[in-house]
Amino acid sequence: MPRAAANGIELAYESFGRASDRPLLMITGLGAQMLQWDEPFCEALAARGHYAIRFDNRDVGLSTNFDAAGLPDLAALMKPGADRSGVAYTLDDMADDAAGLMTALGLESAHVFGASMGGMIAQTLAYRHAPRVRSLISLYSSTGNPALPPARPEAMAVLMAPRPSDRAGAIEAVVNAARVTSGPAYPIDADQMRAKASRMFDRASTPNASARHLAAVTAHGNRAQRLASITAPTLVIHGTADPLVSVEGGRDTAKCIAGAELVEIEGLGHGIPPALWARFADLIAAHTQKAEAARSR
């Protein structure tokens, strides 16, 4: 798997489709490898005219690891007024990573699609490197506004639970997290999820990265005012039954970005189930085509 030098680190990446098609940079969420973007979904995006690029964020998968930074004190970081200056890295750094990857791949600009924490990184990229973002797709993400509803207790428990380092425990933790966060209308296929979790563990095990990712999110704070400066055409997608990042997070994102389109999917939780791959691909393709048409005027 290729690795690219970006922002002083190395990022592992993979592409789908033709380099001459609409570039689509896909940014995963907290603790998630690029495999979180299922290959058939990436292929569906490519089939709709995208040059889809998935990659491992810093600290996960085959990208540069930050274990030397140690584990953050999340309880202390989450207290109001806490000093968060000592975190290993922030979402600004991760947005700069994404911009660096684009440079390494020879992309002056791209459509940017981020999920959950990846949506926060994509938002940050859109105002921090505005000329490089043709359009923004923010999926089950939020603004960091502390007034928004928090994760439900069962979802927060999954988020904060220590990541097992043994293979069997790590795999079952992924399955359990998906079961808790999937939403009532789209229950997971446990066997399929277990197979996916197995592939991820065997590829690379980075159990401590999630804590540092969460510290990066916490340190970034409220992006609402910064989001108001985004001029890229924006599509916000959110499930109405997301127990981890409430639908109010998507609504607030759309409210903060002028002209943003909000699509709510009834009964969907925190994920992209196979049953919705085609619908998601169609939504994203329509959005990027519209953005390209506006650019060519």
C-alpha positions as CSV (number, residue, x, y, z in Angstrom):
1,M,0.0,0.0,0.0
2,P,1.5,3.4,-1.0
3,R,2.4,6.0,1.7
4,A,2.8,9.7,1.0
5,A,4.8,12.3,2.9
6,A,2.4,14.9,4.2
7,N,2.8,17.6,6.9
8,G,5.9,16.0,8.3
9,I,4.5,12.5,8.6
10,E,3.5,9.6,6.3
11,L,-0.1,8.7,5.4
12,A,-1.1,5.4,3.9
13,Y,-3.7,5.8,1.1
14,E,-5.5,4.0,-1.6
15,S,-7.5,5.2,-4.6
16,F,-10.5,4.1,-6.7
17,G,-11.4,5.2,-10.1
18,R,-9.6,7.3,-12.7
19,A,-7.3,10.2,-11.8
20,S,-9.0,12.3,-14.4
21,D,-12.4,12.1,-12.6
22,R,-13.7,14.3,-9.9
23,P,-11.3,14.0,-6.9
24,L,-13.0,13.0,-3.7
25,L,-10.9,12.8,-0.5
26,M,-12.5,10.6,2.1
27,I,-11.6,11.2,5.8
28,T,-12.5,8.6,8.4
29,G,-13.6,9.0,12.0
30,L,-12.2,8.5,15.5
31,G,-9.8,5.6,15.7
32,A,-10.9,4.3,12.3
33,Q,-8.6,3.0,9.6
34,M,-9.3,3.7,5.9
35,L,-11.0,0.2,5.8
36,Q,-13.9,1.8,7.5
37,W,-14.8,3.0,4.0
38,D,-15.9,-0.3,2.6
39,E,-14.5,-1.2,-0.8
40,P,-17.9,-1.6,-2.5
41,F,-18.9,1.8,-1.3
42,C,-15.6,3.3,-2.7
43,E,-16.2,1.5,-5.9
44,A,-19.8,2.9,-6.1
45,L,-18.4,6.4,-5.7
46,A,-15.8,5.7,-8.4
47,A,-18.6,4.4,-10.7
48,R,-20.3,7.7,-10.4
49,G,-17.4,9.7,-11.7
50,H,-15.1,10.1,-8.7
51,Y,-11.4,9.6,-8.2
52,A,-12.1,8.4,-4.6
53,I,-9.1,8.5,-2.2
54,R,-9.3,6.9,1.2
55,F,-6.5,7.1,3.7
56,D,-5.4,6.3,7.3
57,N,-5.4,9.4,9.5
58,R,-2.3,10.0,11.5
59,D,-2.0,7.5,14.4
60,V,-4.1,4.7,12.9
61,G,-3.6,1.9,10.4
62,L,-0.3,2.2,8.4
63,S,0.2,5.9,8.8
64,T,2.6,7.5,11.3
65,N,2.0,6.4,14.8
66,F,2.1,8.6,17.9
67,D,2.3,6.1,20.7
68,A,5.4,7.9,22.0
69,A,3.1,10.8,23.0
70,G,1.4,8.5,25.6
71,L,-2.2,8.5,26.6
72,P,-4.0,11.7,27.4
73,D,-6.0,12.4,30.6
74,L,-9.4,12.6,28.9
75,A,-11.3,13.2,32.1
76,A,-9.1,16.3,32.8
77,L,-9.3,17.5,29.2
78,M,-13.1,17.4,29.2
79,K,-13.4,19.7,32.3
80,P,-14.6,23.2,31.5
81,G,-11.6,25.6,31.3
82,A,-9.1,22.8,31.1
83,D,-5.6,23.5,29.7
84,R,-5.7,21.6,26.4
85,S,-2.4,23.0,25.0
86,G,-0.5,19.8,25.7
87,V,-2.4,17.4,23.4
88,A,-0.3,15.4,21.0
89,Y,-2.0,17.0,18.0
90,T,-5.3,18.8,17.1
91,L,-7.8,18.7,14.3
92,D,-5.9,21.6,12.7
93,D,-2.9,19.3,12.4
94,M,-5.1,16.5,10.9
95,A,-6.6,19.0,8.4
96,D,-3.1,20.0,7.4
97,D,-2.3,16.3,7.0
98,A,-5.2,16.0,4.5
99,A,-4.0,19.1,2.6
100,G,-0.5,17.6,2.5
101,L,-1.8,14.4,1.1
102,M,-3.6,16.3,-1.7
103,T,-0.3,18.0,-2.5
104,A,1.6,14.7,-2.5
105,L,-1.0,13.3,-5.0
106,G,-0.7,16.3,-7.2
107,L,-4.2,17.6,-6.4
108,E,-4.6,21.3,-6.4
109,S,-8.1,20.9,-4.9
110,A,-10.7,18.1,-4.2
111,H,-14.2,17.5,-3.0
112,V,-13.8,16.5,0.7
113,F,-16.0,13.9,2.4
114,G,-15.6,13.3,6.1
115,A,-17.5,11.1,8.6
116,S,-17.8,11.8,12.3
117,M,-14.4,13.1,13.5
118,G,-13.5,13.0,9.8
119,G,-16.3,15.4,9.2
120,M,-14.8,17.8,11.7
121,I,-11.4,17.5,10.0
122,A,-13.1,18.1,6.6
123,Q,-14.9,21.2,8.0
124,T,-11.5,22.4,9.4
125,L,-9.9,21.8,6.0
126,A,-12.7,23.8,4.3
127,Y,-12.0,27.0,6.3
128,R,-8.3,26.5,6.9
129,H,-7.4,25.6,3.3
130,A,-10.4,27.1,1.5
131,P,-9.0,27.2,-2.0
132,R,-8.3,23.5,-1.9
133,V,-11.9,22.4,-1.2
134,R,-14.2,22.2,-4.2
135,S,-17.1,21.1,-2.0
136,L,-17.7,19.7,1.5
137,I,-19.7,16.6,2.5
138,S,-20.0,16.4,6.3
139,L,-21.5,13.1,7.5
140,Y,-22.9,12.4,11.0
141,S,-20.6,15.1,12.4
142,S,-21.0,18.3,14.4
143,T,-19.7,21.8,15.2
144,G,-18.3,21.2,18.6
145,N,-21.0,23.5,20.1
146,P,-21.2,22.5,23.8
147,A,-24.8,23.5,23.9
148,L,-25.8,20.6,21.6
149,P,-27.1,17.3,23.1
150,P,-24.4,14.9,24.2
151,A,-24.0,11.3,23.1
152,R,-26.5,9.0,24.7
153,P,-25.1,7.1,27.7
154,E,-24.8,3.8,26.0
155,A,-22.9,5.4,23.0
156,M,-20.6,7.4,25.3
157,A,-19.8,4.2,27.2
158,V,-18.7,2.6,24.0
159,L,-16.7,5.7,23.0
160,M,-14.9,5.9,26.3
161,A,-14.3,2.2,26.9
162,P,-10.6,1.1,26.8
163,R,-9.6,-0.5,23.5
164,P,-8.7,-4.1,24.0
165,S,-5.2,-5.0,22.7
166,D,-5.9,-8.7,22.1
167,R,-7.3,-9.8,18.8
168,A,-10.5,-11.4,20.0
169,G,-11.3,-8.6,22.4
170,A,-10.6,-5.9,19.8
171,I,-12.8,-7.5,17.2
172,E,-15.7,-8.0,19.6
173,A,-15.4,-4.4,20.8
174,V,-15.8,-3.2,17.2
175,V,-18.9,-5.4,16.7
176,N,-20.4,-4.2,20.0
177,A,-19.7,-0.5,19.1
178,A,-21.4,-0.9,15.7
179,R,-24.4,-2.7,17.3
180,V,-24.9,0.1,19.8
181,T,-24.5,3.0,17.4
182,S,-26.1,1.6,14.2
183,G,-29.7,2.9,14.7
184,P,-33.0,0.9,14.8
185,A,-33.7,1.0,11.0
186,Y,-30.4,-0.5,10.0
187,P,-29.2,-3.2,12.4
188,I,-25.7,-4.5,11.7
189,D,-24.9,-8.0,10.3
190,A,-22.7,-9.2,13.1
191,D,-20.8,-11.7,11.0
192,Q,-20.0,-9.1,8.3
193,M,-18.9,-6.6,10.9
194,R,-16.7,-9.3,12.6
195,A,-15.0,-10.1,9.3
196,K,-14.4,-6.4,8.7
197,A,-13.0,-5.9,12.2
198,S,-10.7,-8.9,11.7
199,R,-9.3,-7.4,8.6
200,M,-8.6,-4.2,10.3
201,F,-6.9,-5.8,13.3
202,D,-4.7,-8.0,11.2
203,R,-3.7,-5.0,9.1
204,A,-2.7,-2.8,12.0
205,S,-3.6,-2.6,15.7
206,T,-3.5,0.9,17.2
207,P,-5.6,0.7,20.4
208,N,-4.4,3.9,21.9
209,A,-5.0,6.1,18.9
210,S,-8.7,6.6,19.8
211,A,-7.9,8.4,23.0
212,R,-5.5,10.8,21.2
213,H,-8.1,11.4,18.5
214,L,-10.7,12.2,21.1
215,A,-8.2,14.6,22.8
216,A,-7.8,16.3,19.5
217,V,-11.5,16.7,19.1
218,T,-11.9,18.0,22.7
219,A,-9.0,20.5,22.3
220,H,-10.5,21.9,19.1
221,G,-13.6,23.3,20.9
222,N,-16.5,25.0,19.2
223,R,-16.1,25.5,15.4
224,A,-19.4,27.3,14.9
225,Q,-17.9,30.8,14.2
226,R,-15.2,29.4,12.0
227,L,-17.7,27.4,10.0
228,A,-19.4,30.6,9.0
229,S,-16.4,31.5,6.8
230,I,-16.8,28.3,4.7
231,T,-17.8,29.2,1.1
232,A,-17.5,25.7,-0.5
233,P,-20.8,24.1,-1.5
234,T,-21.7,21.9,1.5
235,L,-23.8,18.8,1.9
236,V,-24.6,17.7,5.4
237,I,-25.9,14.1,5.9
238,H,-27.1,12.8,9.3
239,G,-29.2,10.0,10.6
240,T,-32.2,10.9,12.8
241,A,-31.3,8.0,15.2
242,D,-27.6,8.7,15.7
243,P,-26.9,7.9,19.4
244,L,-23.2,9.1,19.3
245,V,-23.5,12.4,17.4
246,S,-27.0,13.6,17.7
247,V,-28.9,14.8,14.6
248,E,-28.8,18.3,16.2
249,G,-25.1,18.3,15.4
250,G,-25.8,17.9,11.7
251,R,-28.5,20.6,11.9
252,D,-26.1,23.0,13.6
253,T,-23.5,22.3,11.0
254,A,-25.9,23.1,8.2
255,K,-27.1,26.2,10.1
256,C,-23.5,27.5,10.4
257,I,-22.5,27.2,6.8
258,A,-24.3,29.5,4.4
259,G,-26.3,27.7,1.7
260,A,-25.6,24.2,3.1
261,E,-28.0,21.4,2.1
262,L,-29.1,19.1,5.0
263,V,-30.3,15.5,4.3
264,E,-31.7,13.6,7.3
265,I,-32.1,9.9,7.0
266,E,-34.8,8.4,9.1
267,G,-33.8,5.7,11.5
268,L,-30.1,5.8,10.6
269,G,-27.5,5.7,13.4
270,H,-23.8,6.3,13.2
271,G,-22.7,4.4,10.1
272,I,-23.1,3.7,6.4
273,P,-25.0,0.4,6.1
274,P,-24.7,-1.5,2.8
275,A,-28.4,-0.9,2.2
276,L,-27.6,2.8,1.8
277,W,-24.4,2.7,-0.2
278,A,-26.2,3.4,-3.5
279,R,-28.2,6.3,-1.9
280,F,-25.1,7.8,-0.4
281,A,-23.2,7.5,-3.6
282,D,-26.0,9.1,-5.5
283,L,-26.3,12.0,-3.0
284,I,-22.6,12.7,-3.1
285,A,-22.4,12.4,-6.9
286,A,-25.2,14.9,-7.4
287,H,-23.6,17.3,-5.0
288,T,-20.1,17.1,-6.6
289,Q,-21.5,17.4,-10.1
290,K,-23.4,20.5,-9.0
291,A,-20.3,22.0,-7.4
292,E,-18.3,21.3,-10.6
293,A,-20.9,23.0,-12.7
294,A,-20.8,26.0,-10.5
295,R,-17.0,26.1,-10.7
296,S,-17.0,26.1,-14.5
297,R,-19.2,29.1,-14.9
